[in-house]
């Protein structure tokens, strides 16, 4: 497994600790939770940025999911 696919708290470790904390604090605990939120809503979270968004977009797509439109 690569860092991008190793999961911690249900998210790829490669998104970084600040982004993981931001997601958990906002109530998102699994990848599936992210299908109910838009990309902009995630970018509004303190500690969550474009790099994490791109990683999660790819991870969701690989599993046949996507962010809310």
Secondary structure, DSSP 4 states (H G I P E B T S, - for coil): --TTT-EETTEEGGG-HHHHHHHHHTT--SGGGGGGS-HHHHHTSTT--HHHHHHHHHHHHHTT-----
